[in-house]
Amino acid sequence: MKKMSCFIVILISIALFTCACSEQSTDNTNMTSSISTTASETQASETTTEESALPTPTSAPERYFSEVLTTTESESIAIGPLSPEHEYYEGVLAIDPKAAEYITELTIFDEEINDAFVIHISLPPNYSADKTYPMVIMTDGAWRLSDHPEMRQLMTEGVIEELILVSIGYPNGYDYETIRERDLKDDPEAFLHFITDNVSPYMIDNYPIDTERLTLTGHSYGGYFMFYAIFRSDEVGVGLFENYLVASPALQAMTGFDNMDDFEKAYSERNTSLNIRAYVTAGGAEASNYRSRITNLIAKVEGRNYEGLEISYEKIDNETHNSVFKPSLRNALVMFYGIENAQN
């Protein structure tokens, strides 16, 4: 009897164990299904969130540049004598004590660039409103102030024709090294429009300018900007400048993802002519690989056989990168406006 009871107890235990295992298996299956569903929903949610976070590709809006001075720009103009507060005032007077008598200072705000500029204008020694004069515009105006009396001396000596000099700079206290990068290489399009749409028209409207004999000059990043201006001359300020001085251009620079080879290539795809004169220089004391970038670009330009192009290159012996501009400017003005050249 006891054996029978034990046997019954064993059978009941086995039955209970089997039911428990079956229930646990069902629970595990349900849990696995639940986890799988939750993971799938989470992944789908993350994917949807990531996709919705991606920006919708759109074309960049076309930039607008006013071809005339806006009301704000016109009202911002202030003109007067060379300010004694200019940081190079004393240095200029050391070159010519009378410089303050013939250098005019103009301030103007540009809406597209959203900044102010200080422009210096010097009239020739024998200025007459009844004559017209060539105009030379210099970038990096803060450092070009001393060139006004020095180039005026060439006029007085009869080396070059009388002309009007204009230098575009910035208010006192600006970090010139940083701000010039904005205008000369980071956003040269806006600065070029400022020169062609604002500065040049203002000068032509207010001074007797020979509009067929304009020159634009630049050094280092300004030289990079000169090449940029040349390769945009069919689109911005079309035909405005006859001559360009490209002094020691910093061709390692880039504008966004484009370098000067890109701008040159784009120009060549649009044009077969380039009606300008360009005088390109480098200092003989500059690194050979720096100069080779310049000569390589010139060779590429010459290889296009552009109709109307006159381009020349000179390595100026013993000049460094920083010192090469002044002899470059003198040579350029003698080349473009020399009295002997005119007589010949």
Phi and psi in degrees as GROMACS dihedral restraints (atoms count N, CA, C in turn):
[ dihedral_restraints ]
;  ai    aj    ak    al  type     phi  dphi    fc
    3     4     5     6     1   -61.5    20    10
    4     5     6     7     1   -39.1    20    10
    6     7     8     9     1   -63.0    20    10
    7     8     9    10     1   -40.6    20    10
    9    10    11    12     1   -64.0    20    10
   10    11    12    13     1   -41.2    20    10
   12    13    14    15     1   -63.6    20    10
   13    14    15    16     1   -42.9    20    10
   15    16    17    18     1   -63.2    20    10
   16    17    18    19     1   -38.3    20    10
   18    19    20    21     1   -64.6    20    10
   19    20    21    22     1   -41.1    20    10
   21    22    23    24     1   -63.8    20    10
   22    23    24    25     1   -42.3    20    10
   24    25    26    27     1   -60.4    20    10
   25    26    27    28     1   -41.1    20    10
   27    28    29    30     1   -63.8    20    10
   28    29    30    31     1   -43.1    20    10
   30    31    32    33     1   -63.1    20    10
   31    32    33    34     1   -40.6    20    10
   33    34    35    36     1   -65.1    20    10
   34    35    36    37     1   -40.4    20    10
   36    37    38    39     1   -63.5    20    10
   37    38    39    40     1   -42.0    20    10
   39    40    41    42     1   -62.8    20    10
   40    41    42    43     1   -42.3    20    10
   42    43    44    45     1   -63.5    20    10
   43    44    45    46     1   -44.3    20    10
   45    46    47    48     1   -63.9    20    10
   46    47    48    49     1   -39.7    20    10
   48    49    50    51     1   -64.6    20    10
   49    50    51    52     1   -40.1    20    10
   51    52    53    54     1   -65.0    20    10
   52    53    54    55     1   -41.1    20    10
   54    55    56    57     1   -64.7    20    10
   55    56    57    58     1   -41.0    20    10
   57    58    59    60     1   -63.6    20    10
   58    59    60    61     1   -43.3    20    10
   60    61    62    63     1   -62.5    20    10
   61    62    63    64     1   -40.3    20    10
   63    64    65    66     1   -63.4    20    10
   64    65    66    67     1   -42.6    20    10
   66    67    68    69     1   -65.5    20    10
   67    68    69    70     1   -40.6    20    10
   69    70    71    72     1   -64.5    20    10
   70    71    72    73     1   -39.4    20    10
   72    73    74    75     1   -62.8    20    10
   73    74    75    76     1   -40.8    20    10
   75    76    77    78     1   -65.2    20    10
   76    77    78    79     1   -41.3    20    10
   78    79    80    81     1   -63.0    20    10
   79    80    81    82     1   -42.3    20    10
   81    82    83    84     1   -62.4    20    10
   82    83    84    85     1   -40.9    20    10
   84    85    86    87     1   -63.5    20    10
   85    86    87    88     1   -44.0    20    10
   87    88    89    90     1   -63.9    20    10
   88    89    90    91     1   -39.2    20    10
   90    91    92    93     1   -65.4    20    10
   91    92    93    94     1   -43.6    20    10
   93    94    95    96     1   -60.7    20    10
   94    95    96    97     1   -43.3    20    10
   96    97    98    99     1   -62.9    20    10
   97    98    99   100     1   -39.8    20    10
   99   100   101   102     1   -65.9    20    10
  100   101   102   103     1   -44.5    20    10
  102   103   104   105     1   -61.9    20    10
  103   104   105   106     1   -43.6    20    10
  105   106   107   108     1   -61.6    20    10
  106   107   108   109     1   -42.6    20    10
  108   109   110   111     1   -65.4    20    10
  109   110   111   112     1   -43.0    20    10
  111   112   113   114     1   -62.8    20    10
  112   113   114   115     1   -43.5    20    10
  114   115   116   117     1   -62.7    20    10
  115   116   117   118     1   -41.4    20    10
  117   118   119   120     1   -63.7    20    10
  118   119   120   121     1   -42.2    20    10
  120   121   122   123     1   -65.1    20    10
  121   122   123   124     1   -39.9    20    10
  123   124   125   126     1   -63.8    20    10
  124   125   126   127     1   -45.5    20    10
  126   127   128   129     1   -61.0    20    10
  127   128   129   130     1   -42.5    20    10
  129   130   131   132     1   -63.8    20    10
  130   131   132   133     1   -39.5    20    10
  132   133   134   135     1   -64.3    20    10
  133   134   135   136     1   -43.6    20    10
  135   136   137   138     1   -63.6    20    10
  136   137   138   139     1   -42.2    20    10
  138   139   140   141     1   -62.1    20    10
  139   140   141   142     1   -43.5    20    10
  141   142   143   144     1   -62.7    20    10
  142   143   144   145     1   -41.6    20    10
  144   145   146   147     1   -64.0    20    10
  145   146   147   148     1   -43.9    20    10
  147   148   149   150     1   -63.7    20    10
  148   149   150   151     1   -43.0    20    10
  150   151   152   153     1   -65.7    20    10
  151   152   153   154     1   -39.1    20    10
  153   154   155   156     1   -70.9    20    10
  154   155   156   157     1   -22.5    20    10
  156   157   158   159     1   -79.5    20    10
  157   158   159   160     1   -18.0    20    10
  159   160   161   162     1   -70.5    20    10
  160   161   162   163     1   134.8    20    10
  162   163   164   165     1   -69.9    20    10
  163   164   165   166     1   145.0    20    10
  165   166   167   168     1   -77.7    20    10
  166   167   168   169     1   122.8    20    10
  168   169   170   171     1   -59.6    20    10
  169   170   171   172     1   128.5    20    10
  171   172   173   174     1  -136.9    20    10
  172   173   174   175     1   151.3    20    10
  174   175   176   177     1   -74.5    20    10
  175   176   177   178     1   144.2    20    10
  177   178   179   180     1   -65.6    20    10
  178   179   180   181     1   136.4    20    10
  180   181   182   183     1   -64.8    20    10
  181   182   183   184     1   143.8    20    10
  183   184   185   186     1   -69.7    20    10
  184   185   186   187     1   133.0    20    10
  186   187   188   189     1   -78.1    20    10
  187   188   189   190     1   143.7    20    10
  189   190   191   192     1  -112.0    20    10
  190   191   192   193     1   129.7    20    10
  192   193   194   195     1  -123.9    20    10
  193   194   195   196     1   122.6    20    10
  195   196   197   198     1   -67.2    20    10
  196   197   198   199     1   132.9    20    10
  198   199   200   201     1   -81.6    20    10
  199   200   201   202     1    -6.0    20    10
  201   202   203   204     1  -131.4    20    10
  202   203   204   205     1   163.9    20    10
  204   205   206   207     1   -62.5    20    10
  205   206   207   208     1   130.8    20    10
  207   208   209   210     1   -76.2    20    10
  208   209   210   211     1   170.1    20    10
  210   211   212   213     1   -59.7    20    10
  211   212   213   214     1   -44.2    20    10
  213   214   215   216     1   -60.7    20    10
  214   215   216   217     1   -42.9    20    10
  216   217   218   219     1   -66.9    20    10
  217   218   219   220     1   -43.2    20    10
  219   220   221   222     1   -62.6    20    10
  220   221   222   223     1   -42.7    20    10
  222   223   224   225     1   -71.9    20    10
  223   224   225   226     1   -17.6    20    10
  225   226   227   228     1   -81.5    20    10
  226   227   228   229     1   -15.2    20    10
  228   229   230   231     1   -68.2    20    10
  229   230   231   232     1   128.8    20    10
  231   232   233   234     1  -132.5    20    10
  232   233   234   235     1   133.6    20    10
  234   235   236   237     1  -132.6    20    10
  235   236   237   238     1   139.4    20    10
  237   238   239   240     1  -168.0    20    10
  238   239   240   241     1  -167.4    20    10
  240   241   242   243     1   -73.5    20    10
  241   242   243   244     1   166.1    20    10
  243   244   245   246     1   -55.1    20    10
  244   245   246   247     1   125.7    20    10
  246   247   248   249     1   -74.8    20    10
  247   248   249   250     1   129.5    20    10
  249   250   251   252     1   -62.6    20    10
  250   251   252   253     1   -15.5    20    10
  252   253   254   255     1   -83.2    20    10
  253   254   255   256     1    -9.7    20    10
  255   256   257   258     1   -62.4    20    10
  256   257   258   259     1   135.7    20    10
  258   259   260   261     1   -66.1    20    10
  259   260   261   262     1   -17.2    20    10
  261   262   263   264     1  -107.6    20    10
  262   263   264   265     1    14.7    20    10
  264   265   266   267     1   -58.3    20    10
  265   266   267   268     1   -51.5    20    10
  267   268   269   270     1   -64.6    20    10
  268   269   270   271     1   -36.8    20    10
  270   271   272   273     1   -64.0    20    10
  271   272   273   274     1   -38.2    20    10
  273   274   275   276     1   -69.6    20    10
  274   275   276   277     1   -41.5    20    10
  276   277   278   279     1   -67.6    20    10
  277   278   279   280     1   -24.5    20    10
  279   280   281   282     1   -68.0    20    10
  280   281   282   283     1   -30.7    20    10
  282   283   284   285     1   -77.1    20    10
  283   284   285   286     1   -45.1    20    10
  285   286   287   288     1  -145.9    20    10
  286   287   288   289     1   108.1    20    10
  288   289   290   291     1   -58.0    20    10
  289   290   291   292     1   -19.3    20    10
  291   292   293   294     1   -94.4    20    10
  292   293   294   295     1     5.9    20    10
  294   295   296   297     1   -58.2    20    10
  295   296   297   298     1   -36.3    20    10
  297   298   299   300     1   -66.0    20    10
  298   299   300   301     1   -16.4    20    10
  300   301   302   303     1   -81.5    20    10
  301   302   303   304     1   -23.9    20    10
  303   304   305   306     1  -120.9    20    10
  304   305   306   307     1    -1.9    20    10
  306   307   308   309     1   -99.9    20    10
  307   308   309   310     1   121.7    20    10
  309   310   311   312     1  -101.0    20    10
  310   311   312   313     1   144.2    20    10
  312   313   314   315     1  -114.3    20    10
  313   314   315   316     1   126.3    20    10
  315   316   317   318     1  -122.9    20    10
  316   317   318   319     1   132.6    20    10
  318   319   320   321     1  -112.3    20    10
  319   320   321   322     1   144.2    20    10
  321   322   323   324     1  -152.0    20    10
  322   323   324   325     1   144.2    20    10
  324   325   326   327     1  -102.0    20    10
  325   326   327   328     1   134.7    20    10
  327   328   329   330     1  -107.8    20    10
  328   329   330   331     1   122.8    20    10
  330   331   332   333     1   -68.3    20    10
  331   332   333   334     1   -41.0    20    10
  333   334   335   336     1   -66.9    20    10
  334   335   336   337     1   -38.8    20    10
  336   337   338   339     1   -84.5    20    10
  337   338   339   340     1   -22.8    20    10
  339   340   341   342     1    62.8    20    10
  340   341   342   343     1    48.0    20    10
  342   343   344   345     1  -156.9    20    10
  343   344   345   346     1   164.1    20    10
  345   346   347   348     1   -98.5    20    10
  346   347   348   349     1   152.4    20    10
  348   349   350   351     1  -130.4    20    10
  349   350   351   352     1   151.7    20    10
  351   352   353   354     1  -115.9    20    10
  352   353   354   355     1   122.3    20    10
  354   355   356   357     1  -117.5    20    10
  355   356   357   358     1   133.6    20    10
  357   358   359   360     1  -110.6    20    10
  358   359   360   361     1   136.1    20    10
  360   361   362   363     1  -126.6    20    10
  361   362   363   364     1   128.4    20    10
  363   364   365   366     1  -125.2    20    10
  364   365   366   367     1   131.5    20    10
  366   367   368   369     1   -91.3    20    10
  367   368   369   370     1   155.1    20    10
  369   370   371   372     1   -69.3    20    10
  370   371   372   373     1   164.4    20    10
  372   373   374   375     1   -56.7    20    10
  373   374   375   376     1   -39.7    20    10
  375   376   377   378     1  -110.5    20    10
  376   377   378   379     1    44.1    20    10
  378   379   380   381     1   -58.0    20    10
  379   380   381   382     1   136.7    20    10
  381   382   383   384     1  -140.8    20    10
  382   383   384   385     1   131.7    20    10
  384   385   386   387     1   -67.7    20    10
  385   386   387   388     1   -10.7    20    10
  387   388   389   390     1   -88.0    20    10
  388   389   390   391     1    -5.5    20    10
  390   391   392   393     1  -112.7    20    10
  391   392   393   394     1   165.4    20    10
  393   394   395   396     1  -112.7    20    10
  394   395   396   397     1   150.2    20    10
  396   397   398   399     1  -131.3    20    10
  397   398   399   400     1   146.8    20    10
  399   400   401   402     1   -62.5    20    10
  400   401   402   403     1   154.7    20    10
  402   403   404   405     1  -124.8    20    10
  403   404   405   406     1   135.7    20    10
  405   406   407   408     1  -118.0    20    10
  406   407   408   409     1   121.1    20    10
  408   409   410   411     1  -104.9    20    10
  409   410   411   412     1   128.2    20    10
  411   412   413   414     1  -113.6    20    10
  412   413   414   415     1   131.6    20    10
  414   415   416   417     1   -82.7    20    10
  415   416   417   418     1   174.6    20    10
  417   418   419   420     1    56.3    20    10
  418   419   420   421     1    46.5    20    10
  420   421   422   423     1   -59.1    20    10
  421   422   423   424     1   -29.5    20    10
  423   424   425   426     1   -59.5    20    10
  424   425   426   427     1   -33.6    20    10
  426   427   428   429     1   -95.0    20    10
  427   428   429   430     1    -3.8    20    10
  429   430   431   432     1  -100.0    20    10
  430   431   432   433     1     1.6    20    10
  432   433   434   435     1   -60.1    20    10
  433   434   435   436     1   -38.3    20    10
  435   436   437   438     1   -68.8    20    10
  436   437   438   439     1   -18.4    20    10
  438   439   440   441     1   -71.6    20    10
  439   440   441   442     1   -22.2    20    10
  441   442   443   444     1   -60.7    20    10
  442   443   444   445     1   -56.7    20    10
  444   445   446   447     1   -67.9    20    10
  445   446   447   448     1   -31.8    20    10
  447   448   449   450     1   -68.5    20    10
  448   449   450   451     1   -42.0    20    10
  450   451   452   453     1   -74.3    20    10
  451   452   453   454     1   -29.2    20    10
  453   454   455   456     1   -63.2    20    10
  454   455   456   457     1   -35.1    20    10
  456   457   458   459     1   -62.4    20    10
  457   458   459   460     1   -37.1    20    10
  459   460   461   462     1   -64.2    20    10
  460   461   462   463     1   -34.1    20    10
  462   463   464   465     1   -68.1    20    10
  463   464   465   466     1   -44.7    20    10
  465   466   467   468     1   -61.3    20    10
  466   467   468   469     1   -37.3    20    10
  468   469   470   471     1   -80.3    20    10
  469   470   471   472     1    -4.9    20    10
  471   472   473   474     1    77.5    20    10
  472   473   474   475     1    20.3    20    10
  474   475   476   477     1   -79.7    20    10
  475   476   477   478     1   -39.8    20    10
  477   478   479   480     1  -128.6    20    10
  478   479   480   481     1   162.5    20    10
  480   481   482   483     1   -63.8    20    10
  481   482   483   484     1   159.4    20    10
  483   484   485   486     1   -72.5    20    10
  484   485   486   487     1   137.0    20    10
  486   487   488   489     1  -150.4    20    10
  487   488   489   490     1   169.3    20    10
  489   490   491   492     1  -102.6    20    10
  490   491   492   493     1   127.5    20    10
  492   493   494   495     1  -103.7    20    10
  493   494   495   496     1   136.7    20    10
  495   496   497   498     1  -133.4    20    10
  496   497   498   499     1   129.6    20    10
  498   499   500   501     1  -125.6    20    10
  499   500   501   502     1   132.5    20    10
  501   502   503   504     1  -103.9    20    10
  502   503   504   505     1   116.0    20    10
  504   505   506   507     1  -132.4    20    10
  505   506   507   508     1  -154.4    20    10
  507   508   509   510     1  -132.8    20    10
  508   509   510   511     1   163.7    20    10
  510   511   512   513     1   -61.7    20    10
  511   512   513   514     1   157.8    20    10
  513   514   515   516     1   -56.7    20    10
  514   515   516   517     1   144.6    20    10
  516   517   518   519     1    90.5    20    10
  517   518   519   520     1    -9.6    20    10
  519   520   521   522     1   -69.3    20    10
  520   521   522   523     1   147.9    20    10
  522   523   524   525     1   -80.2    20    10
  523   524   525   526     1    95.3    20    10
  525   526   527   528     1   -60.2    20    10
  526   527   528   529     1   -37.8    20    10
  528   529   530   531     1   -61.5    20    10
  529   530   531   532     1   -39.2    20    10
  531   532   533   534     1   -79.6    20    10
  532   533   534   535     1   -46.0    20    10
  534   535   536   537     1   -67.8    20    10
  535   536   537   538     1   -32.2    20    10
  537   538   539   540     1   -69.0    20    10
  538   539   540   541     1   -28.9    20    10
  540   541   542   543     1   -64.4    20    10
  541   542   543   544     1   -39.2    20    10
  543   544   545   546     1   -56.9    20    10
  544   545   546   547     1   -47.5    20    10
  546   547   548   549     1   -84.1    20    10
  547   548   549   550     1   -31.5    20    10
  549   550   551   552     1   -95.6    20    10
  550   551   552   553     1   -25.6    20    10
  552   553   554   555     1  -133.5    20    10
  553   554   555   556     1   -35.1    20    10
  555   556   557   558     1   -75.1    20    10
  556   557   558   559     1   -42.3    20    10
  558   559   560   561     1  -137.1    20    10
  559   560   561   562     1    62.4    20    10
  561   562   563   564     1   -65.6    20    10
  562   563   564   565     1   -23.6    20    10
  564   565   566   567     1   -62.3    20    10
  565   566   567   568     1   -45.7    20    10
  567   568   569   570     1   -64.9    20    10
  568   569   570   571     1   -41.9    20    10
  570   571   572   573     1   -68.3    20    10
  571   572   573   574     1   -37.7    20    10
  573   574   575   576     1   -63.7    20    10
  574   575   576   577     1   -41.7    20    10
  576   577   578   579     1   -62.8    20    10
  577   578   579   580     1   -38.0    20    10
  579   580   581   582     1   -59.6    20    10
  580   581   582   583     1   -41.8    20    10
  582   583   584   585     1   -69.9    20    10
  583   584   585   586     1   -46.0    20    10
  585   586   587   588     1   -81.5    20    10
  586   587   588   589     1   -30.5    20    10
  588   589   590   591     1   -98.6    20    10
  589   590   591   592     1   -23.0    20    10
  591   592   593   594     1  -115.4    20    10
  592   593   594   595     1   -61.4    20    10
  594   595   596   597     1   -65.0    20    10
  595   596   597   598     1   -52.6    20    10
  597   598   599   600     1   -62.2    20    10
  598   599   600   601     1   -48.3    20    10
  600   601   602   603     1   -60.4    20    10
  601   602   603   604     1   -38.5    20    10
  603   604   605   606     1   -61.0    20    10
  604   605   606   607     1   -46.8    20    10
  606   607   608   609     1   -63.3    20    10
  607   608   609   610     1   -42.8    20    10
  609   610   611   612     1   -65.9    20    10
  610   611   612   613     1   -34.4    20    10
  612   613   614   615     1   -75.2    20    10
  613   614   615   616     1   -25.9    20    10
  615   616   617   618     1  -112.8    20    10
  616   617   618   619     1    -8.8    20    10
  618   619   620   621     1  -136.3    20    10
  619   620   621   622     1   155.6    20    10
  621   622   623   624     1   -79.1    20    10
  622   623   624   625     1    83.6    20    10
  624   625   626   627     1   -96.3    20    10
  625   626   627   628     1   134.9    20    10
  627   628   629   630     1   -81.1    20    10
  628   629   630   631     1    99.9    20    10
  630   631   632   633     1   -68.0    20    10
  631   632   633   634     1    -9.6    20    10
  633   634   635   636     1   -91.8    20    10
  634   635   636   637     1    -0.6    20    10
  636   637   638   639     1  -135.8    20    10
  637   638   639   640     1    60.8    20    10
  639   640   641   642     1  -105.5    20    10
  640   641   642   643     1   144.0    20    10
  642   643   644   645     1  -128.0    20    10
  643   644   645   646     1   141.1    20    10
  645   646   647   648     1  -118.5    20    10
  646   647   648   649     1   135.8    20    10
  648   649   650   651     1  -129.6    20    10
  649   650   651   652     1   152.7    20    10
  651   652   653   654     1  -163.1    20    10
  652   653   654   655     1   156.4    20    10
  654   655   656   657     1  -133.2    20    10
  655   656   657   658     1   139.6    20    10
  657   658   659   660     1    62.8    20    10
  658   659   660   661     1  -116.2    20    10
  660   661   662   663     1   -59.1    20    10
  661   662   663   664     1   -31.0    20    10
  663   664   665   666     1   -65.2    20    10
  664   665   666   667     1   -33.6    20    10
  666   667   668   669     1   -67.8    20    10
  667   668   669   670     1   -39.9    20    10
  669   670   671   672     1   -57.2    20    10
  670   671   672   673     1   -44.9    20    10
  672   673   674   675     1   -63.3    20    10
  673   674   675   676     1   -34.2    20    10
  675   676   677   678     1   -62.2    20    10
  676   677   678   679     1   -45.9    20    10
  678   679   680   681     1   -63.6    20    10
  679   680   681   682     1   -39.4    20    10
  681   682   683   684     1   -58.8    20    10
  682   683   684   685     1   -46.4    20    10
  684   685   686   687     1   -61.6    20    10
  685   686   687   688     1   -39.1    20    10
  687   688   689   690     1   -62.7    20    10
  688   689   690   691     1   -45.4    20    10
  690   691   692   693     1   -81.4    20    10
  691   692   693   694     1     0.7    20    10
  693   694   695   696     1  -115.8    20    10
  694   695   696   697     1     5.9    20    10
  696   697   698   699     1   -68.1    20    10
  697   698   699   700     1    -9.6    20    10
  699   700   701   702     1   -90.0    20    10
  700   701   702   703     1    -6.5    20    10
  702   703   704   705     1  -123.6    20    10
  703   704   705   706     1   -33.0    20    10
  705   706   707   708     1  -122.4    20    10
  706   707   708   709     1   122.9    20    10
  708   709   710   711     1    60.3    20    10
  709   710   711   712     1    48.2    20    10
  711   712   713   714     1   -56.8    20    10
  712   713   714   715     1   121.3    20    10
  714   715   716   717     1    70.8    20    10
  715   716   717   718     1     9.7    20    10
  717   718   719   720     1   -70.6    20    10
  718   719   720   721     1   -47.4    20    10
  720   721   722   723     1  -101.4    20    10
  721   722   723   724     1   130.3    20    10
  723   724   725   726     1   -84.8    20    10
  724   725   726   727     1   -36.8    20    10
  726   727   728   729     1  -125.8    20    10
  727   728   729   730     1   150.3    20    10
  729   730   731   732     1  -136.0    20    10
  730   731   732   733     1   131.0    20    10
  732   733   734   735     1  -101.1    20    10
  733   734   735   736     1   117.7    20    10
  735   736   737   738     1  -112.9    20    10
  736   737   738   739     1    91.2    20    10
  738   739   740   741     1   -94.8    20    10
  739   740   741   742     1   119.5    20    10
  741   742   743   744     1    40.9    20    10
  742   743   744   745     1    61.8    20    10
  744   745   746   747     1   -65.3    20    10
  745   746   747   748     1   135.8    20    10
  747   748   749   750     1   -86.3    20    10
  748   749   750   751     1    81.2    20    10
  750   751   752   753     1   -79.4    20    10
  751   752   753   754     1     1.0    20    10
  753   754   755   756     1   -77.9    20    10
  754   755   756   757     1   -11.3    20    10
  756   757   758   759     1   -71.9    20    10
  757   758   759   760     1   161.0    20    10
  759   760   761   762     1  -139.0    20    10
  760   761   762   763     1   154.6    20    10
  762   763   764   765     1  -113.7    20    10
  763   764   765   766     1   103.1    20    10
  765   766   767   768     1    64.9    20    10
  766   767   768   769     1  -121.8    20    10
  768   769   770   771     1  -100.6    20    10
  769   770   771   772     1     5.7    20    10
  771   772   773   774     1  -105.4    20    10
  772   773   774   775     1   137.4    20    10
  774   775   776   777     1  -108.8    20    10
  775   776   777   778     1  -178.5    20    10
  777   778   779   780     1   -67.6    20    10
  778   779   780   781     1   -27.7    20    10
  780   781   782   783     1   -61.5    20    10
  781   782   783   784     1   -36.3    20    10
  783   784   785   786     1   -66.4    20    10
  784   785   786   787     1   -43.1    20    10
  786   787   788   789     1   -66.4    20    10
  787   788   789   790     1   -38.7    20    10
  789   790   791   792     1   -65.1    20    10
  790   791   792   793     1   -43.2    20    10
  792   793   794   795     1   -63.2    20    10
  793   794   795   796     1   -43.0    20    10
  795   796   797   798     1   -62.4    20    10
  796   797   798   799     1   -40.1    20    10
  798   799   800   801     1   -63.2    20    10
  799   800   801   802     1   -43.7    20    10
  801   802   803   804     1   -64.2    20    10
  802   803   804   805     1   -26.3    20    10
  804   805   806   807     1   -78.6    20    10
  805   806   807   808     1   -17.4    20    10
  807   808   809   810     1   -99.3    20    10
  808   809   810   811     1   -21.2    20    10
  810   811   812   813     1  -141.3    20    10
  811   812   813   814     1   155.2    20    10
  813   814   815   816     1  -117.6    20    10
  814   815   816   817     1    -2.0    20    10
  816   817   818   819     1  -126.9    20    10
  817   818   819   820     1   156.4    20    10
  819   820   821   822     1  -152.6    20    10
  820   821   822   823     1    91.0    20    10
  822   823   824   825     1   -88.3    20    10
  823   824   825   826     1    73.7    20    10
  825   826   827   828     1  -143.6    20    10
  826   827   828   829     1   166.2    20    10
  828   829   830   831     1  -114.4    20    10
  829   830   831   832     1   132.2    20    10
  831   832   833   834     1  -129.5    20    10
  832   833   834   835     1   130.7    20    10
  834   835   836   837     1  -113.5    20    10
  835   836   837   838     1   115.5    20    10
  837   838   839   840     1  -111.8    20    10
  838   839   840   841     1   135.8    20    10
  840   841   842   843     1  -132.8    20    10
  841   842   843   844     1   165.0    20    10
  843   844   845   846     1  -151.6    20    10
  844   845   846   847     1   155.6    20    10
  846   847   848   849     1   -81.5    20    10
  847   848   849   850     1   138.5    20    10
  849   850   851   852     1   -63.1    20    10
  850   851   852   853     1   -23.2    20    10
  852   853   854   855     1   -89.2    20    10
  853   854   855   856     1     1.0    20    10
  855   856   857   858     1   -78.7    20    10
  856   857   858   859     1   158.6    20    10
  858   859   860   861     1   -61.1    20    10
  859   860   861   862     1   143.3    20    10
  861   862   863   864     1   -63.6    20    10
  862   863   864   865     1   -35.4    20    10
  864   865   866   867     1   -71.0    20    10
  865   866   867   868     1   -28.0    20    10
  867   868   869   870     1   -66.2    20    10
  868   869   870   871     1   -45.3    20    10
  870   871   872   873     1   -68.2    20    10
  871   872   873   874     1   -32.9    20    10
  873   874   875   876     1   -66.0    20    10
  874   875   876   877     1   -32.3    20    10
  876   877   878   879     1   -59.3    20    10
  877   878   879   880     1   -39.7    20    10
  879   880   881   882     1   -68.5    20    10
  880   881   882   883     1   -49.4    20    10
  882   883   884   885     1   -66.7    20    10
  883   884   885   886     1   -32.7    20    10
  885   886   887   888     1   -65.3    20    10
  886   887   888   889     1   -41.6    20    10
  888   889   890   891     1   -66.8    20    10
  889   890   891   892     1   -41.8    20    10
  891   892   893   894     1   -61.3    20    10
  892   893   894   895     1   -42.6    20    10
  894   895   896   897     1   -61.0    20    10
  895   896   897   898     1   -39.5    20    10
  897   898   899   900     1   -64.7    20    10
  898   899   900   901     1   -42.9    20    10
  900   901   902   903     1   -64.7    20    10
  901   902   903   904     1   -45.0    20    10
  903   904   905   906     1   -62.8    20    10
  904   905   906   907     1   -33.4    20    10
  906   907   908   909     1   -67.1    20    10
  907   908   909   910     1   -17.1    20    10
  909   910   911   912     1   -75.4    20    10
  910   911   912   913     1   -19.6    20    10
  912   913   914   915     1    55.5    20    10
  913   914   915   916     1    47.2    20    10
  915   916   917   918     1   -63.0    20    10
  916   917   918   919     1   134.6    20    10
  918   919   920   921     1   -70.1    20    10
  919   920   921   922     1   131.2    20    10
  921   922   923   924     1    89.4    20    10
  922   923   924   925     1    -4.5    20    10
  924   925   926   927     1   -84.7    20    10
  925   926   927   928     1   132.4    20    10
  927   928   929   930     1  -123.1    20    10
  928   929   930   931     1   114.5    20    10
  930   931   932   933     1  -133.3    20    10
  931   932   933   934     1   134.8    20    10
  933   934   935   936     1  -135.3    20    10
  934   935   936   937     1   152.4    20    10
  936   937   938   939     1  -127.9    20    10
  937   938   939   940     1   139.4    20    10
  939   940   941   942     1  -138.8    20    10
  940   941   942   943     1   128.2    20    10
  942   943   944   945     1   -90.8    20    10
  943   944   945   946     1   116.2    20    10
  945   946   947   948     1   -92.7    20    10
  946   947   948   949     1   111.9    20    10
  948   949   950   951     1   -57.8    20    10
  949   950   951   952     1   143.0    20    10
  951   952   953   954     1    70.0    20    10
  952   953   954   955     1     0.7    20    10
  954   955   956   957     1   -93.3    20    10
  955   956   957   958     1   139.9    20    10
  957   958   959   960     1   -88.7    20    10
  958   959   960   961     1   178.7    20    10
  960   961   962   963     1   -60.8    20    10
  961   962   963   964     1   -40.8    20    10
  963   964   965   966     1   -78.2    20    10
  964   965   966   967     1   -25.7    20    10
  966   967   968   969     1   -95.8    20    10
  967   968   969   970     1    -7.6    20    10
  969   970   971   972     1   -76.3    20    10
  970   971   972   973     1   -17.9    20    10
  972   973   974   975     1   -66.6    20    10
  973   974   975   976     1   -45.5    20    10
  975   976   977   978     1   -60.3    20    10
  976   977   978   979     1   -49.3    20    10
  978   979   980   981     1   -65.3    20    10
  979   980   981   982     1   -30.1    20    10
  981   982   983   984     1   -65.2    20    10
  982   983   984   985     1   -42.9    20    10
  984   985   986   987     1   -64.4    20    10
  985   986   987   988     1   -44.9    20    10
  987   988   989   990     1   -59.8    20    10
  988   989   990   991     1   -48.1    20    10
  990   991   992   993     1   -61.5    20    10
  991   992   993   994     1   -40.2    20    10
  993   994   995   996     1   -65.3    20    10
  994   995   996   997     1   -43.6    20    10
  996   997   998   999     1   -69.7    20    10
  997   998   999  1000     1   -33.4    20    10
  999  1000  1001  1002     1   -66.3    20    10
 1000  1001  1002  1003     1   -40.2    20    10
 1002  1003  1004  1005     1   -65.0    20    10
 1003  1004  1005  1006     1   -44.8    20    10
 1005  1006  1007  1008     1   -84.8    20    10
 1006  1007  1008  1009     1   -33.2    20    10
 1008  1009  1010  1011     1  -134.0    20    10
 1009  1010  1011  1012     1    18.5    20    10
 1011  1012  1013  1014     1   -64.2    20    10
 1012  1013  1014  1015     1   139.0    20    10
 1014  1015  1016  1017     1   -63.4    20    10
 1015  1016  1017  1018     1   -43.3    20    10
 1017  1018  1019  1020     1   -63.8    20    10
 1018  1019  1020  1021     1   -40.3    20    10
 1020  1021  1022  1023     1   -62.5    20    10
 1021  1022  1023  1024     1   -39.4    20    10
 1023  1024  1025  1026     1   -66.4    20    10
 1024  1025  1026  1027     1   -37.8    20    10
 1026  1027  1028  1029     1   -71.6    20    10
 1027  1028  1029  1030     1   -32.6    20    10
